[in-house]
Amino acid sequence: MGKIIVEVCVGTHCTMMGAMNIIDSIHSLEEIQRELDEDFCEVEVRATPCRKLCGGEVNGPFVKIDGEEIQSAENEGVMAAIMSRCRSKNL
């Protein structure tokens, strides 16, 4: 079983752009895994303070999955990236 580290920026701008929705979606994924009694992978979610990445053409929310930065993150993309990492760690 692999462990995925997901860091979500919860600075003001990222929070306004949907960071909390992303965190909620990740927690929902964990709950579904528990209900199905699946041991697919462990996901650790870390809320991180603003890293001053916003500006110009770069927008939040910012999410890091095992060190890989996603800018302008959306629920679907983050969930897909987590599932992909889980599959690769469990091979």
N, C-alpha and C positions, 0 to 999 in steps of 0.2 A: 504494500500500500504506500502511495506517495503522499507527500504533504505539499500543498500549494500555499504560498504566502501571497496574499493580496493586500496591497496598500492603497487605500483610497484617500485622496486629499479631501479634507473637510474644512478648508479655508472658506471664507465668505462666498467668493465667486463660485467655487466648485460646488458648494452646497446649494447655491441658488440655481446652478445648472443641472442638478440632479444627482449629486453624490450620495445623498441619503437613500434615494431610490435604488441605486446600485447596491449599497450595503444591504438593504432590505431584501433584494433579489437573491443575493448570495446566501443570506440566512435562510431564505425559503428553500433554496437548493439543499442546504444542510438538513433542514427538517424533512424534506421529501426522502432524502437518503436514509434518515433514521426510520421513518415510517415504513419504507420498503425493506428495511433491515439489510441495506446494501452497504458494503464496506468498500466503496469505489475509491475514494481518496479523502483525505482530511484537508479542509480548507480553513486557513487561519486568516481572519480579516483584521487588518490594522487600520484604524483611522489615523491619518497623519496630518499635522498642521501644514499650513500653506508653505509651499516651497518656492514661491515667487516665480512660477513658470508662465503665468498668464501674461499676455501682452502681444500687441501686433496681430499677427495671423494665428497665433497659438491660443487655443481656448481650452478650458476645462469642461468637465471634470477630468482630473488626471488620475489614472489608476496604474499601479505597477503590479504585474503578475510575475512572480519569481524574477524580479529585476527588470522585466521588459515593460517599458513605458507605453501607455496608451493615452493619447490626448483626445479631447472631445469624446470621451468614452460614453457609450450608451449601454443599457442593460444587455441587449442582445449580443453585442460584440464581446462584452466582458464575460457573459455566460459561455459563449462559444469558445473563448480563449481558455477559460477554466476547464471546460469539458475536454478540450484538446490536450491540455497539460495532464489532466487526470489519466486519459487514455495512454499517453506516452510514458507516464511514470509507472503504469501498471502492466506494461508489456514485459 
